[in-house]
Amino acid sequence: MHLRTNIVVLSTAEKNKKKFATQLSMCLDMYLIDVQELLDYEFSCVIQKLNDAGEEYLRGAINKKIKAVSNYENSVIILPTESIFDNDNISMFKKNSLILNVVLKDSSMKKIIHIADDEREKMYESVAHITINCTQINMKQAVKFAVEKINFFKQNDKT
């Protein structure tokens, strides 16, 4: 049996994803890592130089950071949305992480965005080990439900 020490949280509800991941990490006594915040902090003073270097160089720098984070342990990880579209990134996380797709309420979303999110949601479901729909429950209940699903998955994970 392969031990998955991290949990990667995916969600199209950007506003609530961090709140959910924060509460989940506290509940499970795990570190919280927001990769986008790490990138913003690390690249804030050199972003113009990175932009001048080109999109390919910037993408390489992002993928390098994601590869480093994929080796962390005992962490709940929030990935930048665009990083999910790179199969190498997903492969790195699938090795030692449980990928959790959480469908959350997001009242700030406009109808046009929902159409794009439907496509993103399908993609998230295809890479996630677990998908849970929490649109009809509050955040506290969503975290409790996720913990139950995570524990069940870990008890039955044969990979």
N, C-alpha and C positions, 0 to 999 in steps of 0.2 A: 504494500500500500504506500502511495506517495503522499507525503505530508504537505498540505497547502497551508503556508504560514501567513499569507496575505489575503486580503479581500479587496478586489477592485470594484468600485461602485460606478455603474453606468446609469444614466438617466437623461431623458430629454428635458426634464423639468430643471433647468439650470439653476433657478433661484432656490429650489428646495433640495437639490442634490447635496450641496455642502452641509446644509443643516442636518439632513438625514445621515450623511457620512460622519459628521461630528458626533451626533448622538449614538450612532452605532459603535464608533471607536471607543467612546466612554463606557458604553454598556459592556463591551467585550474586553475592556482594559487593553486596548491596542493604540499604537501611535496613529495619528492622522497625517497623511501626506497629500497635499494638494499640488500636483505636478505643475499646474499652470502658475501657481504662486511662486514655486521654486524657479521656474523659468523667468517669470517677470522680475524677480529679485536678482537672479544671476545675470540676466541680460539687460537690465535697466540702463546701465551706464555704457553699454557697448552696442545697443540695439541699432543705432545708425550705422555703425561699422558692419554689423551682421547683415543689415539690409543692403548695404553697398556691396557686400561680398556675394550676394545673390540668394535666391530662394533655396537653391539646392544646398548651399552651405548652411543656411539657417535650419532647414529640415534635418540635416545631418547632426547639427548641434542639439536639436530637440530630441532626436532619436537616441543620441548618446546619453542624454539625461534620463530618458525613459528606460534605457537599458540599465543604467546604474540603479534607478529606483526599483526595477524589477527584482533586484537582488537583495533588497531590504527584507527584513523579517518582522513578523508581528505587527503589521501595519494595515490600516484601511487606506486605500489609495484612490484618489480622484484624478482621473486622466483628462487632459484637454480633449475635447470632442474630436478634433481633426486627427489625433493620434490613433484613434480606433480604426481608421481607414487604412492603416499600414499593417499588413499581415505579419510582418516581422515583430512589430510591437505586441500584437495579440499573442503570437507564439511564445514570446518571452514571458509574458504574464501567465499564460496557461500552464507553464511548467510548475510554478510554485504558488499560484494564487487561485482562489475561487473567484470567478467573475460573476458578479451579481448585477443583474439588470433590474432596476426598480422603477416601476411606473407610478409616478407621484402626481398629485394635483399641482397644477401651475396656472393659477387664475390670470396671470399676467399675459399669457400667450394670446396672440391674435390668430384668427382663423387661417390666414395664409401660412403662418408659421406651423400650424398643426399639420398641414399637408406635408411639408418637409419633414416634420417630426415623425410622421407615420412611416416614412421611408427609413429614417434613422432608427426608429424603434424596431423595425424588422431586422435591420442589420445587427443591432444590439442583441436581439433575441438569438440570432444565429451564432454569436460568439460566446454568449453567457452560459455558464453552468446552471444557473438558476435565474428565472424571471419571476418576479412577484408583482402583482397588481395591488397597489395601495391607494387607489384613487378614492375609495369609499370610506377610508379610515383616517384618523388623525395621525400626526407624526409619531407620537409615543407608541400607538398601536402598531404602526408600520415598522418601527424599529423592533418591537417585541416579536412581530410576525417574522421579520427577517432573521432574527437570532434563532428562532425555532427552525426555520428552513435551513439555515447554515449548519446548525448542529445536526439535523437529520442528514444533510448532504455529507458532512464529515464522517458520520458513523457508517455511511454506506458507500463512500468513495473507494472504488476498487482500482483506480488508475495509479 
